[in-house]
Amino acid sequence: MSLKEIAQQEGVSYEAVKSWAKEARKRLRRVDWGKLLAEGECP
């Protein structure tokens, strides 16, 4: 699904969706994936 489609679906601007995506990528970079996979958990 494209950012434009998400913006239309959520009723917000394209810029807002871009901001959400940027924040989500930051959070995903901070996750210690090796530890989570070793413990068998998923965020």
BELNORHU-V638703 format. One record per run of one state. SS is the DSSP state (alpha for helix, beta for strand, coil for the rest). FROM is the first residue (numbers start at 0). TO is the last residue. If there is no record, write none. Layout:
# BELNORHU-V638703
SS/FROM/TO
SS/FROM/TO
This chain:
# BELNORHU-V638703
coil/0/1
alpha/2/9
coil/10/12
alpha/13/29
coil/30/31
alpha/32/38
coil/39/42
